[in-house]
Amino acid sequence: MSALAHYLEDEGIPTVAISLIRPQTENTEPPRALWVPFELGRPFGPPSNSAFQKRVILAALQLLERKSGPVIIEDFPDDDPREQPDPAWHPPQVRAAAADGSAEAIAAQLEREIQLLRGAHDRWLAQHGRTTVGLSELSMVDCGRYVADWVRGIAPSSLRDGFSPILMLRFAVDDLKAYYLEASAAGAAKPSSRQLGDWFWNGTAAGAAIIALRAMGLSSEDERLKTVLGNFMVPGVRVAMMS
């Protein structure tokens, strides 16, 4: 978006970018940008906090009044208020049996976990009346089975016409993440994104399965598989933690 801003400005359209990765913004040098210290995917801060989000938007728009330049990069002064852990939050208990670390054990545990989380996800739906699950258009049982088969090394065919198997896998993984994180946030507690991420990536078979898929992609001779599984499955911050 920072690069696109140059083209829009050339046409006389003023722009302000919201930056989540400051070094990248510094390299592209947009006319105006507000860097925010939030998690990727949350450029305006925590969900369901309209007052805080309004502050971020106003801080960005106020850069349009600045006369300096040609490059303005300002830092938003406050952290995400939801980054503080909530001691009242307790993650769902999903590991009915410890996986031994093998592909088969992780895949089988993943299929069991999806069933264990059904009640928690139903509570999320009752609370919020919406879900971000659905990109794959598969049931969660089918979604889990599809991902589990990839972990087992089966590489199944796509379950939707017009979608390649690797794209279908990416959609299924996105649905898995959404299902787990929504289920884990059901209830009155307000877990931080770090709490949710630590639980998902370190405490579930779903997290272990996706990490295994990344490793599978990185070792593959198929460049498309290597690109998608290696770069788009596990967030960069989690990759750094694993190093």
CYANA upper distance limits for C-alpha pairs under 8 A (distance plus 0.5 A):
  1 MET  CA      5 ALA  CA      6.66
  1 MET  CA     17 ALA  CA      7.36
  2 SER  CA      6 HIS  CA      7.78
  2 SER  CA     17 ALA  CA      6.64
  2 SER  CA     25 THR  CA      7.05
  2 SER  CA     28 THR  CA      6.66
  2 SER  CA     29 GLU  CA      7.59
  2 SER  CA     30 PRO  CA      5.50
  2 SER  CA     33 ALA  CA      8.38
  3 ALA  CA      7 TYR  CA      8.03
  3 ALA  CA     28 THR  CA      6.38
  3 ALA  CA     29 GLU  CA      8.26
  3 ALA  CA     30 PRO  CA      7.02
  4 LEU  CA      8 LEU  CA      7.03
  5 ALA  CA      9 GLU  CA      6.55
  5 ALA  CA     15 THR  CA      6.54
  5 ALA  CA     16 VAL  CA      8.21
  5 ALA  CA     17 ALA  CA      8.13
  5 ALA  CA     30 PRO  CA      6.69
  5 ALA  CA     31 PRO  CA      7.69
  6 HIS  CA     10 ASP  CA      6.74
  6 HIS  CA     30 PRO  CA      6.99
  6 HIS  CA     31 PRO  CA      7.58
  7 TYR  CA     11 GLU  CA      7.17
  8 LEU  CA     12 GLY  CA      7.15
  8 LEU  CA     13 ILE  CA      5.86
  8 LEU  CA     14 PRO  CA      7.70
  8 LEU  CA     15 THR  CA      7.78
  9 GLU  CA     13 ILE  CA      5.37
  9 GLU  CA     14 PRO  CA      6.05
  9 GLU  CA     15 THR  CA      7.24
 14 PRO  CA     64 LEU  CA      7.85
 15 THR  CA     31 PRO  CA      7.72
 15 THR  CA     32 ARG  CA      7.19
 15 THR  CA     64 LEU  CA      8.14
 16 VAL  CA     31 PRO  CA      7.84
 16 VAL  CA     32 ARG  CA      5.45
 16 VAL  CA     33 ALA  CA      5.79
 16 VAL  CA     34 LEU  CA      7.87
 16 VAL  CA     60 ALA  CA      6.95
 16 VAL  CA     61 LEU  CA      7.40
 16 VAL  CA     63 LEU  CA      7.70
 16 VAL  CA     64 LEU  CA      7.73
 17 ALA  CA     30 PRO  CA      7.90
 17 ALA  CA     32 ARG  CA      6.77
 17 ALA  CA     33 ALA  CA      4.90
 17 ALA  CA     34 LEU  CA      6.73
 17 ALA  CA     60 ALA  CA      8.13
 18 ILE  CA     33 ALA  CA      6.19
 18 ILE  CA     34 LEU  CA      5.54
 18 ILE  CA     35 TRP  CA      6.48
 18 ILE  CA     36 VAL  CA      7.59
 18 ILE  CA     43 PRO  CA      7.11
 18 ILE  CA     60 ALA  CA      7.73
 19 SER  CA     25 THR  CA      6.99
 19 SER  CA     33 ALA  CA      6.86
 19 SER  CA     34 LEU  CA      6.28
 19 SER  CA     35 TRP  CA      4.86
 19 SER  CA     36 VAL  CA      6.59
 19 SER  CA     43 PRO  CA      7.98
 20 LEU  CA     35 TRP  CA      6.43
 20 LEU  CA     36 VAL  CA      6.17
 20 LEU  CA     37 PRO  CA      7.12
 20 LEU  CA     38 PHE  CA      7.19
 20 LEU  CA     39 GLU  CA      8.04
 20 LEU  CA     40 LEU  CA      6.95
 20 LEU  CA     43 PRO  CA      7.15
 21 ILE  CA     25 THR  CA      7.02
 21 ILE  CA     35 TRP  CA      7.95
 22 ARG  CA     26 GLU  CA      6.64
 22 ARG  CA     35 TRP  CA      6.75
 23 PRO  CA     27 ASN  CA      6.75
 24 GLN  CA     28 THR  CA      6.92
 25 THR  CA     29 GLU  CA      6.42
 25 THR  CA     30 PRO  CA      7.47
 25 THR  CA     33 ALA  CA      8.25
 26 GLU  CA     30 PRO  CA      8.42
 26 GLU  CA     73 ILE  CA      8.35
 29 GLU  CA     71 VAL  CA      6.52
 30 PRO  CA     71 VAL  CA      6.57
 30 PRO  CA     72 ILE  CA      7.98
 31 PRO  CA     69 GLY  CA      7.59
 31 PRO  CA     70 PRO  CA      6.38
 31 PRO  CA     71 VAL  CA      5.09
 31 PRO  CA     72 ILE  CA      6.46
 32 ARG  CA     63 LEU  CA      7.11
 32 ARG  CA     64 LEU  CA      8.12
 32 ARG  CA     71 VAL  CA      6.48
 32 ARG  CA     72 ILE  CA      5.14
 32 ARG  CA     73 ILE  CA      6.42
 33 ALA  CA     60 ALA  CA      7.69
 33 ALA  CA     63 LEU  CA      8.25
 33 ALA  CA     72 ILE  CA      6.69
 33 ALA  CA     73 ILE  CA      5.31
 33 ALA  CA     74 GLU  CA      6.91
 34 LEU  CA     59 ALA  CA      8.12
 34 LEU  CA     60 ALA  CA      6.16
 34 LEU  CA     73 ILE  CA      6.28
 34 LEU  CA     74 GLU  CA      5.46
 34 LEU  CA     75 ASP  CA      6.28
 34 LEU  CA     76 PHE  CA      7.02
 35 TRP  CA     73 ILE  CA      7.40
 35 TRP  CA     74 GLU  CA      6.56
 35 TRP  CA     75 ASP  CA      5.31
 35 TRP  CA     76 PHE  CA      6.49
 36 VAL  CA     43 PRO  CA      7.37
 36 VAL  CA     44 PHE  CA      8.40
 36 VAL  CA     75 ASP  CA      6.77
 36 VAL  CA     76 PHE  CA      5.73
 36 VAL  CA     79 ASP  CA      8.45
 37 PRO  CA     76 PHE  CA      7.79
 37 PRO  CA     78 ASP  CA      8.18
 37 PRO  CA     79 ASP  CA      6.46
 37 PRO  CA     80 ASP  CA      7.81
 38 PHE  CA     42 ARG  CA      6.77
 38 PHE  CA     43 PRO  CA      6.97
 38 PHE  CA     44 PHE  CA      8.35
 38 PHE  CA     45 GLY  CA      6.62
 38 PHE  CA     79 ASP  CA      7.34
 38 PHE  CA     80 ASP  CA      6.53
 39 GLU  CA     43 PRO  CA      7.97
 39 GLU  CA     45 GLY  CA      8.40
 39 GLU  CA    193 SER  CA      8.36
 42 ARG  CA     46 PRO  CA      7.13
 42 ARG  CA     47 PRO  CA      8.33
 44 PHE  CA     52 PHE  CA      8.32
 44 PHE  CA     53 GLN  CA      5.54
 44 PHE  CA     56 VAL  CA      6.40
 44 PHE  CA     57 ILE  CA      7.70
 45 GLY  CA     49 ASN  CA      8.39
 45 GLY  CA     52 PHE  CA      7.56
 45 GLY  CA     53 GLN  CA      6.51
 45 GLY  CA     56 VAL  CA      8.28
 45 GLY  CA     80 ASP  CA      6.12
 46 PRO  CA     52 PHE  CA      8.39
 46 PRO  CA     53 GLN  CA      8.09
 46 PRO  CA     80 ASP  CA      6.86
 46 PRO  CA     81 PRO  CA      7.81
 46 PRO  CA     82 ARG  CA      6.71
 49 ASN  CA     53 GLN  CA      6.82
 50 SER  CA     54 LYS  CA      6.47
 51 ALA  CA     55 ARG  CA      7.01
 52 PHE  CA     56 VAL  CA      7.09
 53 GLN  CA     57 ILE  CA      6.83
 54 LYS  CA     58 LEU  CA      6.59
 55 ARG  CA     59 ALA  CA      6.58
 56 VAL  CA     60 ALA  CA      6.81
 56 VAL  CA     76 PHE  CA      7.92
 57 ILE  CA     61 LEU  CA      6.71
 58 LEU  CA     62 GLN  CA      6.51
 59 ALA  CA     63 LEU  CA      7.48
 59 ALA  CA     76 PHE  CA      7.99
 60 ALA  CA     64 LEU  CA      8.31
 61 LEU  CA     65 GLU  CA      8.34
 62 GLN  CA     66 ARG  CA      7.81
 63 LEU  CA     72 ILE  CA      8.38
 68 SER  CA     72 ILE  CA      7.75
 79 ASP  CA     83 GLU  CA      8.07
 82 ARG  CA    190 LYS  CA      8.21
 82 ARG  CA    191 PRO  CA      8.03
 82 ARG  CA    192 SER  CA      5.76
 82 ARG  CA    193 SER  CA      7.83
 83 GLU  CA    192 SER  CA      5.43
 83 GLU  CA    193 SER  CA      6.88
 83 GLU  CA    194 ARG  CA      7.35
 84 GLN  CA    192 SER  CA      6.48
 85 PRO  CA    191 PRO  CA      6.40
 85 PRO  CA    192 SER  CA      5.61
 85 PRO  CA    194 ARG  CA      8.10
 85 PRO  CA    195 GLN  CA      6.95
 86 ASP  CA    189 ALA  CA      7.32
 86 ASP  CA    190 LYS  CA      6.48
 86 ASP  CA    191 PRO  CA      5.65
 86 ASP  CA    192 SER  CA      7.18
 88 ALA  CA    189 ALA  CA      6.37
 89 TRP  CA    189 ALA  CA      5.65
 89 TRP  CA    190 LYS  CA      7.28
 89 TRP  CA    191 PRO  CA      6.39
 91 PRO  CA    184 SER  CA      6.33
 91 PRO  CA    199 TRP  CA      7.58
 92 PRO  CA    117 LEU  CA      7.91
 92 PRO  CA    120 ALA  CA      8.24
 92 PRO  CA    183 ALA  CA      8.38
 92 PRO  CA    184 SER  CA      6.47
 94 VAL  CA    113 GLU  CA      6.02
 94 VAL  CA    116 LEU  CA      6.66
 94 VAL  CA    117 LEU  CA      7.63
 94 VAL  CA    204 THR  CA      7.35
 95 ARG  CA    109 GLN  CA      7.95
 95 ARG  CA    113 GLU  CA      7.44
 95 ARG  CA    204 THR  CA      7.48
 95 ARG  CA    205 ALA  CA      8.24
 96 ALA  CA    113 GLU  CA      8.49
 97 ALA  CA    109 GLN  CA      8.06
 99 ALA  CA    105 ALA  CA      5.67
 99 ALA  CA    106 ILE  CA      6.36
 99 ALA  CA    109 GLN  CA      7.21
 99 ALA  CA    205 ALA  CA      8.33
100 ASP  CA    105 ALA  CA      6.57
100 ASP  CA    106 ILE  CA      8.15
101 GLY  CA    105 ALA  CA      6.86
101 GLY  CA    106 ILE  CA      6.83
102 SER  CA    106 ILE  CA      6.73
103 ALA  CA    107 ALA  CA      6.57
103 ALA  CA    151 VAL  CA      6.45
103 ALA  CA    152 ARG  CA      6.04
103 ALA  CA    209 ALA  CA      8.46
103 ALA  CA    212 ALA  CA      8.35
104 GLU  CA    108 ALA  CA      6.55
104 GLU  CA    151 VAL  CA      8.11
104 GLU  CA    152 ARG  CA      6.31
105 ALA  CA    109 GLN  CA      6.57
106 ILE  CA    110 LEU  CA      6.57
106 ILE  CA    148 ALA  CA      8.39
106 ILE  CA    151 VAL  CA      8.40
106 ILE  CA    205 ALA  CA      6.17
106 ILE  CA    206 ALA  CA      8.46
106 ILE  CA    208 ALA  CA      7.39
106 ILE  CA    209 ALA  CA      6.68
107 ALA  CA    111 GLU  CA      7.01
107 ALA  CA    147 VAL  CA      8.39
107 ALA  CA    148 ALA  CA      5.00
107 ALA  CA    149 ASP  CA      7.73
107 ALA  CA    151 VAL  CA      6.73
107 ALA  CA    152 ARG  CA      7.18
107 ALA  CA    205 ALA  CA      8.04
107 ALA  CA    209 ALA  CA      7.31
108 ALA  CA    112 ARG  CA      6.99
108 ALA  CA    148 ALA  CA      7.69
109 GLN  CA    113 GLU  CA      6.54
109 GLN  CA    205 ALA  CA      6.47
110 LEU  CA    114 ILE  CA      6.98
110 LEU  CA    144 GLY  CA      7.22
110 LEU  CA    148 ALA  CA      7.42
110 LEU  CA    204 THR  CA      8.41
110 LEU  CA    205 ALA  CA      5.56
110 LEU  CA    206 ALA  CA      6.01
110 LEU  CA    209 ALA  CA      7.96
111 GLU  CA    115 GLN  CA      7.61
111 GLU  CA    141 VAL  CA      7.69
111 GLU  CA    144 GLY  CA      6.13
111 GLU  CA    145 ARG  CA      6.89
111 GLU  CA    148 ALA  CA      7.69
112 ARG  CA    116 LEU  CA      6.98
113 GLU  CA    117 LEU  CA      6.73
113 GLU  CA    205 ALA  CA      7.88
113 GLU  CA    206 ALA  CA      8.46
114 ILE  CA    118 ARG  CA      7.01
114 ILE  CA    140 MET  CA      7.52
114 ILE  CA    141 VAL  CA      7.43
114 ILE  CA    144 GLY  CA      7.55
115 GLN  CA    141 VAL  CA      8.25
117 LEU  CA    121 HIS  CA      6.67
117 LEU  CA    180 TYR  CA      7.87
117 LEU  CA    183 ALA  CA      6.94
118 ARG  CA    122 ASP  CA      6.63
118 ARG  CA    183 ALA  CA      8.23
119 GLY  CA    123 ARG  CA      6.86
120 ALA  CA    124 TRP  CA      6.91
120 ALA  CA    183 ALA  CA      5.34
120 ALA  CA    184 SER  CA      7.52
120 ALA  CA    186 ALA  CA      6.74
121 HIS  CA    125 LEU  CA      6.82
121 HIS  CA    179 TYR  CA      7.42
121 HIS  CA    180 TYR  CA      8.31
121 HIS  CA    182 GLU  CA      6.82
121 HIS  CA    183 ALA  CA      4.62
121 HIS  CA    184 SER  CA      8.26
121 HIS  CA    186 ALA  CA      7.51
122 ASP  CA    126 ALA  CA      6.76
122 ASP  CA    183 ALA  CA      8.20
123 ARG  CA    127 GLN  CA      6.65
123 ARG  CA    183 ALA  CA      8.08
123 ARG  CA    186 ALA  CA      6.51
123 ARG  CA    187 GLY  CA      7.97
124 TRP  CA    128 HIS  CA      6.57
124 TRP  CA    129 GLY  CA      8.27
124 TRP  CA    182 GLU  CA      6.79
124 TRP  CA    183 ALA  CA      6.53
124 TRP  CA    185 ALA  CA      7.75
124 TRP  CA    186 ALA  CA      5.17
124 TRP  CA    187 GLY  CA      7.83
125 LEU  CA    129 GLY  CA      5.42
125 LEU  CA    130 ARG  CA      6.30
125 LEU  CA    131 THR  CA      7.21
127 GLN  CA    186 ALA  CA      8.03
127 GLN  CA    187 GLY  CA      8.42
131 THR  CA    182 GLU  CA      8.25
132 THR  CA    175 ASP  CA      8.12
132 THR  CA    178 ALA  CA      6.71
132 THR  CA    179 TYR  CA      8.41
133 VAL  CA    174 ASP  CA      8.44
133 VAL  CA    175 ASP  CA      5.49
133 VAL  CA    176 LEU  CA      8.24
133 VAL  CA    178 ALA  CA      6.20
133 VAL  CA    179 TYR  CA      6.58
134 GLY  CA    138 LEU  CA      7.49
134 GLY  CA    175 ASP  CA      6.76
135 LEU  CA    171 PHE  CA      6.20
135 LEU  CA    172 ALA  CA      7.84
135 LEU  CA    174 ASP  CA      7.86
135 LEU  CA    175 ASP  CA      6.79
136 SER  CA    143 CYS  CA      8.13
136 SER  CA    168 MET  CA      7.12
136 SER  CA    171 PHE  CA      5.39
136 SER  CA    172 ALA  CA      5.84
136 SER  CA    175 ASP  CA      7.25
138 LEU  CA    142 ASP  CA      6.38
138 LEU  CA    143 CYS  CA      6.10
138 LEU  CA    172 ALA  CA      8.22
139 SER  CA    143 CYS  CA      6.46
140 MET  CA    144 GLY  CA      6.45
140 MET  CA    175 ASP  CA      8.47
140 MET  CA    176 LEU  CA      8.05
141 VAL  CA    145 ARG  CA      6.69
142 ASP  CA    146 TYR  CA      6.53
143 CYS  CA    147 VAL  CA      6.87
143 CYS  CA    172 ALA  CA      5.98
143 CYS  CA    173 VAL  CA      8.46
143 CYS  CA    175 ASP  CA      8.15
143 CYS  CA    176 LEU  CA      7.82
144 GLY  CA    148 ALA  CA      6.41
144 GLY  CA    172 ALA  CA      8.15
144 GLY  CA    176 LEU  CA      7.80
145 ARG  CA    149 ASP  CA      6.54
146 TYR  CA    150 TRP  CA      7.08
146 TYR  CA    156 PRO  CA      7.67
146 TYR  CA    169 LEU  CA      7.84
146 TYR  CA    172 ALA  CA      7.99
147 VAL  CA    151 VAL  CA      6.88
147 VAL  CA    169 LEU  CA      7.03
147 VAL  CA    172 ALA  CA      7.31
147 VAL  CA    173 VAL  CA      7.51
147 VAL  CA    209 ALA  CA      8.38
148 ALA  CA    152 ARG  CA      6.72
148 ALA  CA    209 ALA  CA      7.96
149 ASP  CA    153 GLY  CA      6.89
149 ASP  CA    154 ILE  CA      5.84
149 ASP  CA    155 ALA  CA      6.97
149 ASP  CA    156 PRO  CA      7.23
150 TRP  CA    154 ILE  CA      5.90
150 TRP  CA    155 ALA  CA      5.31
150 TRP  CA    156 PRO  CA      7.31
150 TRP  CA    213 LEU  CA      8.05
151 VAL  CA    209 ALA  CA      6.94
151 VAL  CA    212 ALA  CA      7.35
151 VAL  CA    213 LEU  CA      6.72
155 ALA  CA    165 PRO  CA      8.24
156 PRO  CA    165 PRO  CA      7.52
157 SER  CA    164 SER  CA      8.45
157 SER  CA    165 PRO  CA      6.03
158 SER  CA    163 PHE  CA      6.99
158 SER  CA    164 SER  CA      6.36
158 SER  CA    165 PRO  CA      4.79
158 SER  CA    166 ILE  CA      8.39
158 SER  CA    168 MET  CA      6.50
159 LEU  CA    165 PRO  CA      8.27
159 LEU  CA    168 MET  CA      7.83
160 ARG  CA    168 MET  CA      8.04
163 PHE  CA    167 LEU  CA      6.65
163 PHE  CA    168 MET  CA      6.61
164 SER  CA    168 MET  CA      6.61
165 PRO  CA    169 LEU  CA      6.61
166 ILE  CA    170 ARG  CA      6.81
166 ILE  CA    225 LEU  CA      7.51
166 ILE  CA    228 VAL  CA      8.20
167 LEU  CA    171 PHE  CA      6.80
168 MET  CA    172 ALA  CA      6.62
169 LEU  CA    173 VAL  CA      6.61
170 ARG  CA    174 ASP  CA      6.77
170 ARG  CA    228 VAL  CA      8.28
170 ARG  CA    233 MET  CA      7.97
171 PHE  CA    175 ASP  CA      6.78
172 ALA  CA    176 LEU  CA      6.69
173 VAL  CA    177 LYS  CA      6.78
173 VAL  CA    210 ILE  CA      7.92
173 VAL  CA    233 MET  CA      8.05
174 ASP  CA    178 ALA  CA      6.79
175 ASP  CA    179 TYR  CA      6.52
176 LEU  CA    180 TYR  CA      6.65
176 LEU  CA    206 ALA  CA      7.91
177 LYS  CA    181 LEU  CA      6.58
177 LYS  CA    206 ALA  CA      8.44
178 ALA  CA    182 GLU  CA      6.44
179 TYR  CA    183 ALA  CA      6.57
180 TYR  CA    184 SER  CA      6.57
180 TYR  CA    200 PHE  CA      7.95
181 LEU  CA    185 ALA  CA      6.72
181 LEU  CA    196 LEU  CA      7.26
181 LEU  CA    200 PHE  CA      8.01
182 GLU  CA    186 ALA  CA      6.98
184 SER  CA    196 LEU  CA      7.81
185 ALA  CA    189 ALA  CA      7.91
185 ALA  CA    190 LYS  CA      7.58
185 ALA  CA    191 PRO  CA      7.36
185 ALA  CA    196 LEU  CA      8.46
191 PRO  CA    195 GLN  CA      6.44
191 PRO  CA    196 LEU  CA      7.04
192 SER  CA    196 LEU  CA      6.88
193 SER  CA    197 GLY  CA      6.44
194 ARG  CA    198 ASP  CA      6.43
195 GLN  CA    199 TRP  CA      6.72
196 LEU  CA    200 PHE  CA      6.62
197 GLY  CA    201 TRP  CA      6.43
197 GLY  CA    202 ASN  CA      8.48
198 ASP  CA    202 ASN  CA      6.01
198 ASP  CA    203 GLY  CA      7.70
199 TRP  CA    203 GLY  CA      5.35
199 TRP  CA    204 THR  CA      7.36
200 PHE  CA    204 THR  CA      5.96
200 PHE  CA    206 ALA  CA      7.77
200 PHE  CA    207 GLY  CA      6.02
201 TRP  CA    206 ALA  CA      8.18
201 TRP  CA    207 GLY  CA      4.80
201 TRP  CA    208 ALA  CA      7.13
201 TRP  CA    238 ARG  CA      8.47
202 ASN  CA    207 GLY  CA      7.19
202 ASN  CA    208 ALA  CA      7.89
203 GLY  CA    207 GLY  CA      7.87
204 THR  CA    208 ALA  CA      6.99
205 ALA  CA    209 ALA  CA      6.37
206 ALA  CA    210 ILE  CA      6.79
207 GLY  CA    211 ILE  CA      6.74
208 ALA  CA    212 ALA  CA      6.61
209 ALA  CA    213 LEU  CA      6.74
210 ILE  CA    214 ARG  CA      6.80
210 ILE  CA    233 MET  CA      6.98
210 ILE  CA    234 VAL  CA      7.51
211 ILE  CA    215 ALA  CA      6.92
211 ILE  CA    233 MET  CA      8.10
211 ILE  CA    234 VAL  CA      7.12
212 ALA  CA    216 MET  CA      6.65
213 LEU  CA    217 GLY  CA      6.65
213 LEU  CA    229 LEU  CA      6.73
213 LEU  CA    233 MET  CA      8.29
214 ARG  CA    218 LEU  CA      6.73
214 ARG  CA    229 LEU  CA      5.28
214 ARG  CA    230 GLY  CA      5.32
214 ARG  CA    231 ASN  CA      8.17
214 ARG  CA    233 MET  CA      6.87
214 ARG  CA    234 VAL  CA      7.61
215 ALA  CA    219 SER  CA      6.87
215 ALA  CA    229 LEU  CA      8.32
215 ALA  CA    230 GLY  CA      7.49
216 MET  CA    220 SER  CA      6.76
216 MET  CA    229 LEU  CA      8.01
217 GLY  CA    225 LEU  CA      5.94
217 GLY  CA    226 LYS  CA      4.78
217 GLY  CA    227 THR  CA      7.84
217 GLY  CA    228 VAL  CA      7.96
217 GLY  CA    229 LEU  CA      5.32
217 GLY  CA    230 GLY  CA      5.80
218 LEU  CA    226 LYS  CA      5.52
218 LEU  CA    227 THR  CA      8.31
218 LEU  CA    229 LEU  CA      7.62
218 LEU  CA    230 GLY  CA      5.71
219 SER  CA    226 LYS  CA      7.73
220 SER  CA    225 LEU  CA      7.29
220 SER  CA    226 LYS  CA      6.34
221 GLU  CA    226 LYS  CA      7.77
222 ASP  CA    226 LYS  CA      6.59
223 GLU  CA    227 THR  CA      6.54
224 ARG  CA    228 VAL  CA      6.66
225 LEU  CA    229 LEU  CA      6.27
225 LEU  CA    230 GLY  CA      8.12
226 LYS  CA    230 GLY  CA      5.71
226 LYS  CA    231 ASN  CA      8.25
227 THR  CA    231 ASN  CA      6.16
227 THR  CA    232 PHE  CA      8.09
228 VAL  CA    232 PHE  CA      5.84
228 VAL  CA    233 MET  CA      7.70
229 LEU  CA    233 MET  CA      6.08
230 GLY  CA    234 VAL  CA      8.40
234 VAL  CA    238 ARG  CA      7.04
234 VAL  CA    239 VAL  CA      7.08
235 PRO  CA    239 VAL  CA      6.89
236 GLY  CA    240 ALA  CA      6.68
237 VAL  CA    241 MET  CA      6.90
238 ARG  CA    242 MET  CA      6.82
239 VAL  CA    243 SER  CA      6.99
